[in-house]
Amino acid sequence: MRSEQNEIDDPFSKKEENYLRKELYDLIQDNHVIFDFLQDDITDGLWFWDLENPENEWTNNKFWDVLGYDQDDIPKKYDSWKNTIFKEDLKKFYKNFTEHFKKPLKPFDQIIRAKHKLGHTIWIQCRGIILRDQKGKPKRMLGVHNDITVLKKAEEGLKEQIKSFQHIVDGTDLGTWQLNVKTGVSVFNERWANIIGYTLENMPSITLANWPDYLHPDDLEQSNQSLKDHLEGKTEIYESEFRMKHKDGSYVWILDKGKLVNRDVDGNPELMIGSHQEITEKKRDYERNRLFIEQAPSAIAMFDVNMCYLAISQKWYEVYEIDSVDIIGKSYYEVFDKEEKEITNIHQRSLAGKVIKNHERKIEKPNGEVQWLLCEYRPWYSDKNKIEGIIVHTSDITKVKKEEELQALLEVTKDQNKRLKNFAHIVSHNLKSHSGNFEMLLDIYLQENPKAKNNEIIQLFKKASQNLSDTILHLNEVVQINTSIKDSLKSINLGQVIDKVIRTVAALAIESKVNIKNRVEYNHKVLAIPAYLDSIILNFITNGIKYRSNDRDSYVTLSAARNNEHIVLSIKDNGLGIDLNKHRFKLFGMYKTFHSNVSNSRGIGLFIAKNQIEAIGGDVEVESEVNCGTTFKIYFRYEKS
């Protein structure tokens, strides 16, 4: 009995007392600051009761602060605090006190509810110890309070959540399970047992050890790997689909989901919870659909509600040009590496129950080609009439679209050609009349003024009149071409045409102070349409004049060389030049200009010239450097001897 009493007097006694412990005790005795720190910062209230004179009790300020009172306003009665305690909790308080009073080893520790001054409830954990004399007689009682209101509210909230979750589980008809990973022992609810044909009373004991006996052999490895990955932290959720043996010997499909909720102090898996859902009918429907889709001769794909692939036909791979890789389980948006807003909206509408037919999609490929697809989207349902995903059927209608576009283009071109031909007839007829009048007036003037025949200006007028007549003649030739351009090409002396064009622009060249040099030999003959060749040479020469530099003497030089396939005409100038890094790909575009300081630039000459060159089977290249000049190389076909 004496040894027991010593343990009560000093419940923390050891064979060898730590010197720091003794030092702390001495400090508490000698320095009240240490004691004030302990009572204010470690507890939410401290009280000391004289059991020999029960009406005498001391409480610190914090004791009353927790209850919302100022200690100076509290009646000077030892039991004032009792009025704040719930009556049922006060009864438990006295009961526990009595047991601790009689049996020192019985701890005094309980949770009580108290009414705050503002009216709300607070939860307090109350601990105490009776201090006795050498004979074991109770002398004093020391108690501490700790406010645990926040913890209790969280606990109550958790209980409500658990209750709510239980209602949800009951409403979804899910089987639930708990697994002690260390022991392998599982706990199931009634629905879990029913799914495989049992009740909880007659269900055999199923543990991790005998789990393989209840799974289909083909599904065991996948299920074990999924569980292993989750326990090792590789996946956030454990999820697996497998077949489980029913009581009648058949197999039912199960969707099994779970999550590890606790690990031991060493980090080893300890407790796991999860659910079972029977999906036998769903799997049967899915298998039928999958087999149909995979063997379908057209492009069909089956998706779940997250737009992940469930089944794909071989034709789908071909139409969408997908590499022969397994994309089952991957998202539609992951496979195509983008999420188009229009397609996403269509998917969502179909997942909401809408059947969408005849949706045309235009896909521009990286190589510049265009693909046209005709798609149909249909939701598919489970046996409970719930939408489980969508099925998409696709047809490649690119050829049809191209034929339609070509036919439409032909109709437009036919109409435009007819109008252009009529326009050309009218223009050529009217111009011929005006040019004839101009030439006749010029001849009359020279007859009346024979001395003006040698005048340089009059000679230029005479030459311009002759060139105009030639142009009208060429225009008539163009109008009269009823066969293809290829069959209408003529062998034309390139040097002579250049000489004629130079004479045409002589006045402009003189005014602009540009020296034009023709170094093309007269033995170079090219295949072309005269009107086109005149226009091509004229456009490039006037281009060199227009974009001359005012900082130096300007020139345009024309030279030619023959290779196996072409006669290459080089037209070189020392003008402003073009920044090809910026403008190379739009150089020959319609209405594209590259020098803002040239006021009469319309951006049409090079466009026309390039089209005329290509029309007669040629090509054009360009080399240029800013503020140094430009060289155009025109490739003309020629007759080979």
For each residue, the residues with C-beta under 8 A, 3 or more apart:
1: 4 5
2: 5 6
3: 6 7
4: 1 7 8 104 105
5: 1 2 8 9 132 134 136
6: 2 3 9 10 13
7: 3 4 10 11 13
8: 4 5 11 104 105 132 136
9: 5 6 132 134
10: 6 7 13
11: 7 8 129
12: 21
13: 6 7 10 17
14: 17 18
15:
16:
17: 13 14 21 22
18: 14 21 22
19: 22 23
20: 23 24
21: 12 17 18 24 25
22: 17 18 19 25 26
23: 19 20 26 27
24: 20 21 27 28 34
25: 21 22 28 29
26: 22 23 29 30
27: 23 24 30 31 34
28: 24 25 31 34 35 38
29: 25 26
30: 26 27
31: 27 28 34 35
32: 35 36
33: 36 37
34: 24 27 28 31 37 38
35: 28 31 32 38 39
36: 32 33 39 40
37: 33 34 40 41
38: 28 34 35 41 42 43
39: 35 36 42 43 46 60 62
40: 36 37 43 60 62
41: 37 38
42: 38 39
43: 38 39 40 46 62 144 145 146
44: 62 63 66 124 145 146 147
45: 59 60 62 63 64 66 124 144 145 146
46: 39 43 59 60 62 63 142 143 144 145
47: 57 58 59 60 63 81 142 143 144 145
48: 57 58 59 140 141 142 143
49: 54 56 57 58 78 140 141 142 143
50: 53 54 56 57 140
51: 54 130 138 139 140 141
52: 139
53: 50 56
54: 49 50 51 57 78
55: 77 78
56: 49 50 53 78
57: 47 48 49 50 54 78 79
58: 47 48 49
59: 45 46 47 48 63 64 71 81
60: 39 40 45 46 47 63
61: 64 65 71
62: 39 40 43 44 45 46 65 66
63: 44 45 46 47 59 60 66 67 71 81 145
64: 45 59 61 67 69 70 71 74
65: 61 62 68 69
66: 44 45 62 63 122 124 145 147
67: 63 64 81 84 114 116 117 122
68: 65 116 117 118
69: 64 65 73 74 117
70: 64 73 74
71: 59 61 63 64 74
72:
73: 69 70
74: 64 69 70 71 80
75: 80
76: 80
77: 55 80
78: 49 54 55 56 57
79: 57 82 83
80: 74 75 76 77 83
81: 47 59 63 67 84 85
82: 79 85 90
83: 79 80
84: 67 81 114 115
85: 81 82 89 90 93 112 113 114 115
86: 89 90 112 113 114 115
87: 90 91
88: 91 92
89: 85 86 92 93 110 111 112 113
90: 82 85 86 87 93 94 112
91: 87 88 94 95
92: 88 89 95 96 110 112
93: 85 89 90 96 97 110 112 126
94: 90 91 97 98
95: 91 92 98 99
96: 92 93 99 100 108 109 110
97: 93 94 100 101 108 128
98: 94 95 101 102
99: 95 96 102 103 106
100: 96 97 103 104 106 107 108 128 130
101: 97 98 130 138
102: 98 99 106
103: 99 100 106
104: 4 8 100 130 132 136
105: 4 8
106: 99 100 102 103
107: 100 127
108: 96 97 100 126 127 128 129 130 143
109: 96 125 126 127 128
110: 89 92 93 96 125 126
111: 89 123 124 125 126 148 152
112: 85 86 89 90 92 93 123 124 126
113: 85 86 89 121 122 123 124
114: 67 84 85 86 121 122 124
115: 84 85 86 119 120 121 122
116: 67 68 119 120 121 122
117: 67 68 69
118: 68
119: 115 116
120: 115 116
121: 113 114 115 116 149
122: 66 67 113 114 115 116 147 149
123: 111 112 113 147 148 149 151 152
124: 44 45 66 111 112 113 114 145 146 147 148
125: 109 110 111 145 146 148
126: 93 108 109 110 111 112 143 144 145
127: 107 108 109 143 144 146
128: 97 100 108 109 141 142 143 144
129: 11 108 141 142 143
130: 51 100 101 104 108 138 140 141
131: 138 139 140 141 142
132: 5 8 9 104 135 136 137 138 139
133: 136 137 139
134: 5 9
135: 132
136: 5 8 104 132 133
137: 132 133
138: 51 101 130 131 132 141
139: 51 52 131 132 133
140: 48 49 50 51 130 131
141: 48 49 51 128 129 130 131 138
142: 46 47 48 49 128 129 131
143: 46 47 48 49 108 126 127 128 129
144: 43 45 46 47 126 127 128
145: 43 44 45 46 47 63 66 124 125 126
146: 43 44 45 124 125 127
147: 44 66 122 123 124 150
148: 111 123 124 125 151 152
149: 121 122 123 152 153
150: 147 153 154
151: 123 148 154 155
152: 111 123 148 149 155 156
153: 149 150 156 157
154: 150 151 157 158
155: 151 152 158 159
156: 152 153 159 160
157: 153 154 160 161
158: 154 155 161 162
159: 155 156 162 163
160: 156 157 163 164
161: 157 158 164 165
162: 158 159 165 166
163: 159 160 166 167
164: 160 161 167 168
165: 161 162 168 169
166: 162 163 169 170
167: 163 164 170 171
168: 164 165 171 172
169: 165 166 172 174 176 189 275
170: 166 167 173
171: 167 168
172: 168 169 277
173: 170 191
174: 169 191 275 276 277
175: 188 189 191 192 193 194 195 275 276 277
176: 169 188 189 191 192 273 274 275 276
177: 186 187 188 189 192 258 273 274 275 276
178: 186 187 271 272 273
179: 184 185 186 208 258 271 272 273 274
180: 183 184 185 186 270 271
181: 184 208 231 260 268 269 270 271 272
182: 264 268 269 270
183: 180 207
184: 179 180 181 207 208 209
185: 179 180 207
186: 177 178 179 180 206 207 208
187: 177 178
188: 175 176 177 192 193 200 203 206
189: 169 175 176 177 192 193 200
190: 193 194 199 200
191: 173 174 175 176 194 195 276
192: 175 176 177 188 189 195 196 276
193: 175 188 189 190 196 198 199 200 203
194: 175 190 191 197 198 199
195: 175 191 192 244 252 254 276 278
196: 192 193 203 214 244 245 246 247 252
197: 194 246 247 248
198: 193 194 202 203 204 247
199: 190 193 194 202 203
200: 188 189 190 193 203
201:
202: 198 199
203: 188 193 196 198 199 200 206
204: 198
205: 210
206: 186 188 203 210 211 214
207: 183 184 185 186 210 211
208: 179 181 184 186 211
209: 184
210: 205 206 207 213 214
211: 206 207 208 214 215
212: 215 220
213: 210 245
214: 196 206 210 211 244 245
215: 211 212 219 220 223 242 243 244 245
216: 219 220 242 243 244 245 251
217: 220
218: 243
219: 215 216 222 223 241 242 243
220: 212 215 216 217 223 224 242
221: 224 225
222: 219 225 226 240 242
223: 215 219 220 226 227 240 242 256
224: 220 221 227 228
225: 221 222 228 229
226: 222 223 229 230 235 238 239 240
227: 223 224 230 231 238 240
228: 224 225 231 232
229: 225 226 232 234 235 238
230: 226 227 233 234 235 237 238 258 259 260
231: 181 227 228 260 269 272
232: 228 229
233: 230
234: 229 230
235: 226 229 230 238 239
236: 259
237: 230 257 258 259
238: 226 227 229 230 235 256 257 258 259 260 272 274
239: 226 235 255 256 257 258
240: 222 223 226 227 255 256
241: 219 253 254 255 256 279 283
242: 215 216 219 220 222 223 253 254 256
243: 215 216 218 219 251 252 253 254
244: 195 196 214 215 216 251 252 254
245: 196 213 214 215 216 249 250 251
246: 196 197 249 250 251 252
247: 196 197 198
248: 197
249: 245 246
250: 245 246
251: 216 243 244 245 246
252: 195 196 243 244 246 278 280
253: 241 242 243 278 279 280 282 283
254: 195 241 242 243 244 276 277 278 279
255: 239 240 241 276 277 278 279
256: 223 238 239 240 241 242 274 275 276
257: 237 238 239 274 275 277
258: 177 179 230 237 238 239 272 273 274 275
259: 230 236 237 238 272 273 274
260: 181 230 231 238 263 269 271 272
261: 271 272 273
262: 270 271
263: 260 266 267 268 269 270
264: 182 267 268 270
265:
266: 263
267: 263 264
268: 181 182 263 264
269: 181 182 231 260 263 272
270: 180 181 182 262 263 264
271: 178 179 180 181 260 261 262
272: 178 179 181 231 238 258 259 260 261 269
273: 176 177 178 179 258 259 261
274: 176 177 179 238 256 257 258 259
275: 169 174 175 176 177 256 257 258
276: 174 175 176 177 191 192 195 254 255 256
277: 172 174 175 254 255 257
278: 195 252 253 254 255
279: 241 253 254 255 282 283
280: 252 253 283 284
281: 284 285 382 383
282: 253 279 285 286 382 383 388
283: 241 253 279 280 286 287
284: 280 281 287 288
285: 281 282 288 289 382 383
286: 282 283 289 290 310 311
287: 283 284 290 291
288: 284 285 291 292
289: 285 286 292 293 302 310 311 380 391
290: 286 287 293 294 302 310 311
291: 287 288 294 295
292: 288 289 295 296
293: 289 290 296 300 301 302 311 312 313 391
294: 290 291 311 312 313 314
295: 291 292 313
296: 292 293 300 313 315
297: 313 315
298: 313 315 393 394 395
299: 313 315 316 318 319 320 393 394 395 396
300: 293 296 312 313 315 316 391 392 393 394
301: 293 309 311 312 313 316 391 392 394
302: 289 290 293 309 310 311 312 380 389 390 391
303: 306 307 308 309 310 332 347 389 390 391 392
304: 307 308 310 388 389
305: 351 387 388 389
306: 303 331
307: 303 304 331 332 333 347 389 390
308: 303 304 329 330 331 332
309: 301 302 303 312 327 328 329 330 331 332 335
310: 286 289 290 302 303 304 328 389
311: 286 289 290 293 294 301 302 328
312: 293 294 300 301 302 309 316 317 327 328
313: 293 294 295 296 297 298 299 300 301 316 317
314: 294 317 318
315: 296 297 298 299 300 318 319
316: 299 300 301 312 313 319 320 322 394
317: 312 313 314 320 321 322 324
318: 299 314 315 321
319: 299 315 316 373 394 395 396
320: 299 316 317 336 394
321: 317 318
322: 316 317 325 327 335
323:
324: 317
325: 322
326:
327: 309 312 322 330 335
328: 309 310 311 312
329: 308 309
330: 308 309 327 334 335
331: 306 307 308 309 334 335
332: 303 307 308 309 335 336 347
333: 307 336 337 338 339 344
334: 330 331 337
335: 309 322 327 330 331 332
336: 320 332 333
337: 333 334
338: 333
339: 333 343 344
340: 343 344
341: 344 345
342: 345 346
343: 339 340 346 347 361
344: 333 339 340 341 347 348
345: 341 342 348 349
346: 342 343 349 350 356 359 377
347: 303 307 332 343 344 350 351 377 390
348: 344 345 351 352
349: 345 346 352 354 356 377
350: 346 347 353 354 355 356 377 378 379 390
351: 305 347 348 379 387 389 390
352: 348 349 379 387
353: 350 379 387
354: 349 350 377 379
355: 350 376 377 378 379
356: 346 349 350 359 375 376 377
357: 376
358: 374 376
359: 346 356 374 375 376 377
360: 372 373 374 375 397
361: 343 372 373 374 375
362: 370 371 372
363: 370 371 372 373
364: 368 369 370
365: 368 369 370 371
366:
367:
368: 364 365
369: 364 365
370: 362 363 364 365 398
371: 362 363 365 396 398
372: 360 361 362 363 396 397 398 400 401
373: 319 360 361 363 394 395 396 397
374: 358 359 360 361 394 395 397
375: 356 359 360 361 392 393 394 395
376: 355 356 357 358 359 392 393 394
377: 346 347 349 350 354 355 356 359 390 391 392
378: 350 355 390 391 392 393
379: 350 351 352 353 354 355 387 389 390 391
380: 289 302 387 388 389 390 391
381: 385 386 387 388
382: 281 282 285 385 386 387 388
383: 281 282 285
384:
385: 381 382
386: 381 382
387: 305 351 352 353 379 380 381 382
388: 282 304 305 380 381 382
389: 302 303 304 305 307 310 351 379 380
390: 302 303 307 347 350 351 377 378 379 380
391: 289 293 300 301 302 303 377 378 379 380
392: 300 301 303 375 376 377 378
393: 298 299 300 375 376 378
394: 298 299 300 301 316 319 320 373 374 375 376
395: 298 299 319 373 374 375
396: 299 319 371 372 373 399
397: 360 372 373 374 400 401
398: 370 371 372 401 402
399: 396 402 403
400: 372 397 403 404
401: 372 397 398 404 405
402: 398 399 405 406
403: 399 400 406 407
404: 400 401 407 408
405: 401 402 408 409
406: 402 403 409 410
407: 403 404 410 411
408: 404 405 411 412
409: 405 406 412 413
410: 406 407 413 414
411: 407 408 414 415
412: 408 409 415 416
413: 409 410 416 417
414: 410 411 417 418
415: 411 412 418 419
416: 412 413 419 420
417: 413 414 420 421
418: 414 415 421 422
419: 415 416 422 423
420: 416 417 423 424
421: 417 418 424 425 479
422: 418 419 425 426
423: 419 420 426 427
424: 420 421 427 428 475 478 479
425: 421 422 428 429 479
426: 422 423 429 430
427: 423 424 430 431 475
428: 424 425 431 432 472 475 476 479
429: 425 426 432 433
430: 426 427 433 434
431: 427 428 434 435 468 472 475
432: 428 429 435 436 472 476
433: 429 430 436 437
434: 430 431 437 438
435: 431 432 438 439 465 468 469 472
436: 432 433 439 440
437: 433 434 440 441
438: 434 435 441 442 465 468
439: 435 436 442 443 465 466 469
440: 436 437 443 444
441: 437 438 444 445
442: 438 439 445 446 458 461 462 465
443: 439 440 446 447
444: 440 441 447 448
445: 441 442 448 449 452 458
446: 442 443 449 450 452 453 458
447: 443 444 450
448: 444 445
449: 445 446 452
450: 446 447 453
451: 454 455
452: 445 446 449 455 458
453: 446 450 458
454: 451 458 459
455: 451 452 458 459
456: 459 460
457: 460 461
458: 442 445 446 452 453 454 455 461 462
459: 454 455 456 462 463
460: 456 457 463 464 506 507
461: 442 457 458 464 465
462: 442 458 459 465 466
463: 459 460 466 467 503 504
464: 460 461 467 468 504
465: 435 438 439 442 461 462 468 469
466: 439 462 463 469 470
467: 463 464 470 471 500 503 504
468: 431 435 438 464 465 471 472
469: 435 439 465 466 472 473
470: 466 467 473 474 500 534
471: 467 468 474 475 531 534
472: 428 431 432 435 468 469 475 476
473: 469 470 476 477
474: 470 471 477 478 529 530 531 534
475: 424 427 428 431 471 472 478 479 531
476: 428 432 472 473 479 480
477: 473 474 480 481 529 530 531
478: 424 474 475 481 529 531
479: 421 424 425 428 475 476
480: 476 477
481: 477 478 485 488 529
482:
483: 487 488
484: 487 488
485: 481 488 489 529 615 616
486: 489 617
487: 483 484
488: 481 483 484 485 529
489: 485 486 527 528 529 616 617 637
490: 527 528 529 530
491: 525 526 527 638 639
492: 496 497 525 526 527 528 530 533
493: 496 497 522 524 525
494: 497 498 520 524 525 526 533 560 567 569 636
495: 498 499 518 520 521 522 524 560
496: 492 493 499 500 522
497: 492 493 494 500 501 530 533 534 537
498: 494 495 501 502 518 520 537 558
499: 495 496 502 503 518
500: 467 470 496 497 503 504 534
501: 497 498 504 505 534 537 538 541
502: 498 499 505 506 509 516 518 541
503: 463 467 499 500 506
504: 463 464 467 500 501 538
505: 501 502 508 509 516 538 541 542 545
506: 460 502 503 509 510
507: 460 510 511
508: 505 511 512 542 545
509: 502 505 506 512 514 515 516 545
510: 506 507 513
511: 507 508
512: 508 509 545 548 554
513: 510 548 553 554
514: 509 544 545 548 554 555 556
515: 509 553 554 555 556
516: 502 505 509 541 544 545 555 556 557 558
517: 555 556 557 558
518: 495 498 499 502 558
519: 557 558 559 560
520: 494 495 498 524 558 559 560 569
521: 495 524 560
522: 493 495 496
523:
524: 493 494 495 520 521 560 562 567 638
525: 491 492 493 494 567 638 639
526: 491 492 494 533 567 636 637 638
527: 489 490 491 492 616 617 636 637 638 639
528: 489 490 492 532 533 536 616 636
529: 474 477 478 481 485 488 489 490 532 533 616
530: 474 477 490 492 497 533 534
531: 471 474 475 477 478 534 535
532: 528 529 535 536 612 615 616
533: 492 494 497 526 528 529 530 536 537 616
534: 470 471 474 497 500 501 530 531 537 538
535: 531 532 538 539 608 609 612
536: 528 532 533 539 540 609 612 613 634
537: 497 498 501 533 534 540 541
538: 501 504 505 534 535 541 542
539: 535 536 542 543 605 606 608 609
540: 536 537 543 544 571 609 632 634
541: 501 502 505 516 537 538 544 545 556 558 571
542: 505 508 538 539 545 546 605
543: 539 540 546 547 605 606
544: 514 516 540 541 547 548 556 571 573 575 630
545: 505 508 509 512 514 516 541 542 548 554 556
546: 542 543 598 600 601
547: 543 544 573 575 576 595 598 630
548: 512 513 514 544 545 554 573 575 576
549: 552 554 574 575 576 627
550:
551:
552: 549 574
553: 513 515
554: 512 513 514 515 545 548 549 573 574 575
555: 514 515 516 517 573 574
556: 514 515 516 517 541 544 545 571 572 573
557: 516 517 519 570 571 572 573
558: 498 516 517 518 519 520 541 569 570 571 572
559: 519 520 569 570 572
560: 494 495 519 520 521 524 567 568 569 570
561: 567 568 570
562: 524 566 567 568 638
563: 566 568
564:
565: 635 637
566: 562 563 618 635 636 637 638
567: 494 524 525 526 560 561 562 635 636 637 638
568: 560 561 562 563 633 634 635 636
569: 494 520 558 559 560 633 634 636
570: 557 558 559 560 561 631 632 633 634
571: 540 541 544 556 557 558 631 632 634
572: 556 557 558 559 629 630 631 632
573: 544 547 548 554 555 556 557 629 630 631
574: 549 552 554 555 628 629
575: 544 547 548 549 554 629 630
576: 547 548 549 595 626 627
577: 624 625 626 627 628 629 630
578: 583 587 594 622 624 626 630
579: 582 583 594 624 626
580: 583 584 587 622 624
581: 584
582: 579
583: 578 579 580 586 587 592 594
584: 580 581 587 622
585:
586: 583 589 592
587: 578 580 583 584 592 594 606 622
588: 592 606 607 609 610 620
589: 586 592 603 607
590: 603 604 607
591: 602 603 604 607
592: 583 586 587 588 589 603 606 607
593: 596 598 601 602 603
594: 578 579 583 587
595: 547 576 598 601
596: 593
597:
598: 546 547 593 595 601
599:
600: 546
601: 546 593 595 598
602: 591 593 605
603: 589 590 591 592 593 606 607
604: 590 591 607 608
605: 539 542 543 602 608 609
606: 539 543 587 588 592 603 609 610
607: 588 589 590 591 592 603 604 610 611
608: 535 539 604 605 611 612
609: 535 536 539 540 588 605 606 612 613 620
610: 588 606 607 613 614 620
611: 607 608 614 615
612: 532 535 536 608 609 615 616
613: 536 609 610 616 618 619 620 634 635
614: 610 611 617 618 619
615: 485 532 611 612
616: 485 489 527 528 529 532 533 612 613 636 637
617: 486 489 527 614 637
618: 566 613 614 634 635 636 637
619: 613 614 634 635
620: 588 609 610 613 632 633 634 635
621: 632 633 635
622: 578 580 584 587 630 631 632 633
623: 630 631 633
624: 577 578 579 580 628 629 630 631
625: 577 628 629
626: 576 577 578 579
627: 549 576 577
628: 574 577 624 625
629: 572 573 574 575 577 624 625
630: 544 547 572 573 575 577 578 622 623 624
631: 570 571 572 573 622 623 624
632: 540 570 571 572 620 621 622
633: 568 569 570 620 621 622 623
634: 536 540 568 569 570 571 613 618 619 620
635: 565 566 567 568 613 618 619 620 621
636: 494 526 527 528 566 567 568 569 616 618
637: 489 526 527 565 566 567 616 617 618
638: 491 524 525 526 527 562 566 567
639: 491 525 527
640:
641:
